[in-house]
Amino acid sequence: MTNFDQPFPDYELLDRVGGGAMGTVFKARHKRLGRIVALKILKPSLARDKRYVERLRREARIVASLSNPHIVTGYDLGEEGGYHFFVMEFVEGKSLRQLLVEWGMFAEEYVLRVARGVAEALDHAYQRDVIHRDIKPGNMLVTREGTSKLVDFGLAVQQGGDDESEDLWATPYYVPPEKLDGETDTYLGDIYSLGATLYHALTGKPPFEANTSSLEALKQIKTADLNLKVEAPTSSKAIVKLIGRMMAYRPEARPQSYDLLLAEIIDIEKKF
């Protein structure tokens, strides 16, 4: 079932539920408490690199500093037999990315509910000077009850703090254009990425065709006009306008606070 030989005396690995460039996430059971958790294990090939170990520790510290119903809860951080791991709340549900594969696209009312939950999570993080920097469908979980949960703070940083990551940016589809110019990350970049994710959720496809590693090509792509009303003709004028502002090329043209963003989302929801 796994590539690990169960080196964790306190946890029984049950099933692989996800993974990325840094590690693999397993559903696990705490043997003494019986609690089901998510265990994020740093890839063995990276465990000898202090930079990646510190990045996992930083993620755990950041998550531990947050407490919000729309953010996954962190429980523990440890190392056993050379394996470094981070223990988190296990969320019964699927990622928005998985749901998009299954459903194709979502109704506006559903998109607004997800948007409100994630915006509340980002607002809570921002109040503690945390910027997520990797907002995308794969990092949003939706529970069986329909509650959205923000996960994977592996690229998150404290606003104004040092960024020890050598990654240029995360997923090109959702990366804010100012990141391509090497500008300092701010919460307005997370707002852009959330807007791009909402566009994807409404239309069933990312806002741009970005299959390129060229910075100049990506910059040009990001300047293109959005066609949300064409791609999702049943969408209301209000949500088309909001997502367009969230994805404005210039950060100063986006909603300038999470309070303003949430107020607009809630106002649109009232029409349903």
N, C-alpha and C positions, 0 to 999 in steps of 0.2 A: 504493500500500500504506500509506503513512504521510502525515501532514500536515507532515512535515519534509523539507527539501531536502538531506538528508545533510550537515549542517554539521560532522560529526565526523570529522576526518582519521584518527583512530586506530581508528574503529569503523564497521562496516557494519551498518546496521539491517536485520534479516531479517524480523521479523514482530511485530505488536502482540500482546502476551500479557495485558495488563491495564491498569487505570487507575482513578483515583479523583478526588476533589475537587482534589487538588494537582497530579497529574501523570499521565503515561502511561508504562507499562512496556513495553519492547521486548526481544525476543530479538535479540542482536547478536553480531557476531564481531569480536574484536580482530584487526586486519588483519595485524600483524606476528607475533603469537604464535599466531594461529589459534584462540585460546580462545573458546568460546561463553560469553557473559555475559548478564546482565539489566541493561538500561540504563533507569533511572528518570529521566525528563526532566520538569522542572518546566514547567507550562503557560506558554506565552509570555505569556499575559494576567496571570500572577502574577509573572513574572520581574522586573518593574520595582518590585515591592513588597519592600523589604528584609526585612520580617518573614517572608515565605514563603521567600526565599532562605536566611535564617538557619535556618529550620525544617528545610529540606533538609540544610543543613550539620550541624545538630545531630543529625539522624537518622543521617547518615553517621558522625559522631564516636561516637555511642552504639553503633552496630553494630560499628564498628572496635574498641571496647573489650571486645567480647564474643567468646568463642571456645567454641562448643559445637556438637556434631553436630546438634542440633535447632534451631539458629538459622542463618538464612542468613548467609553470609560477605560482608563488604564488601571491595571491592578498590580503588576509586578515587573521587575527587570532582573535578569540573572544571566549566569553562565555556568554551564555544566559540560564537562568533557570536551572543552574547546568550542562548544556551541553557545553563541550569544543569542538571547531571546527576550522578547517583550510580550507580556501577558495582558490581554485586553478582554473587554466584554465581547461575548459572542452574540452576533446579531442574527436572529432567525429572519431571513429574507434574502433578497437578491440585489445586486448592484443595478443602478440605472442602466448601465451598459448591457447587462444581461437581459434586462426587461426590454430594451430597445431591440435587441436581436430577436426576442420572442414576439414582440408586439408591433414592431416597425416604427411606430410613433405614438404620441399620447394626446389625449384631449386637453384642451387649454386649462380646464379646471384642475386636472391632475397635475399639470406642469406648474400651475400657480401654487398648489399645495407643497410640492417639492421645493419650489423656489423660496417660499416663505420659511420653511424649515431650515434650509441651507443658509439663507440670509441671516436668520437668527443665530445660527451657529457661528457664522463669520463675524457677526457683530460682537458676540460674546468673546471670541478670540481676539478681535481687534481691540476691545476694551482692555485686554491684557497684553497689548502690543504684539500679538502674534499674527503673522501673514501666512496663509496656507501655501500658496504658490503652485498648487497642482490641482486646481479645481477642474474636474472632468467627470463624465458619467461613471467611469469605473471607480471613482472615489466617493460615490454617494450610494449608500445602501438604503433600501426601502424595506421596512418591516412588513410582516403580514397584515398588520393593522394600518399600514399606510404612512407610518412615521419615517421621515428621512433622517439618516445618520451620516455625518461627515466622518470619513476615515482617512488613513494614510497621511500622517503629518511628517513623512520622511524628508520632504523638501522645505518644511516650514522653518521660518526664522522669526526671531524677535525683531520687530521693526526698529531699524537704526543699529542693530547689532551686526556682528561679523558673520559673514557667510563663508563657511569653510568648504562648501560644496564646490566641486569642480564641474558640475553639470551646468551647461549653458542655460537650459530651460527644460521644461517638461515636454508635454505633447504639443506639437506645432499647431494642431487644429484650434486649440483653446488658449495658447500663449498670448499674452497682451503684446501689442506691437512695440511698446516702449522697451520691452525686455530685449528685443532684437537689436536695439541701439545701446544695450549695456547700461541702461539707466537703473537707478536704485529702485528696488521693489517697494511698492506701497499697497495699501488695501484696494486702491483703484484697479490694480492688476487683477485681484481676485474678483472684483465686480465684473470686469471684462470677461474673465474666464467663465463666470457663472452665466453671463449673458450668452456666450457661445454655446454653453451646455444646454440652455433653455431653447436656443435656436435648434439644436440637434434634436431635442426631445419633441419639439413641435413638428418638425419636418421629416424626421427619420434619417437625417444625414448631417454631417458637420457643415458649418457655414462656408468653409473653403475647401477646395481641393489642394491639399498641402503636401503632396508626396514629393518633397524635395528637401535636401539638406542645405541648400544655398540660402544664406542670410538675405542677400539682395532679392532673391526670388520671393522669399517669404514676406519681406517688407512690402513688395509690390502687391502681393496677393491680399495683404491685410488692408490695402487702400481701396479695394474693390467695393462697389455698392452692394449692400445686402438685398436679397430678393425674398424676404420672409413672407410677405403677403402673397407673392406668386407661388412660393413653395408650399405654403400652408394657407390657402385662400379662405378657410373658415375662421381663421384667427381674428380676434377683435382688433380694431384700430389701436386700442389702448395698449395691448400687449406688444403689438408690432412696434409702436412708438417707443415703449419702454426698453425692449431688447435692443432696438437701434441705438438708443442713448447709452445703454450699458456697454455696447460694443463700439462706441465712438472711438475713432483713431486717437484723438487727443484725450488724455486722461481728464483734463479740466472740463470736458464736455459731458462726462459721465455723471450719474448721481453722486453728489459730493459727500454723502454720509449714508450709513446703513439705516438710520432712522427715516431718511427721505425715501430710500429704496423700499423699505418695508411698508411705508405708508402708501406708496403707489401700488405695490402688490396687493395689499389688503383692499384698497379701493377698487381694483379690478375684480377681486374675488367677490365683492359685494354684489356684483351684477349677475352672479350665478345663483 
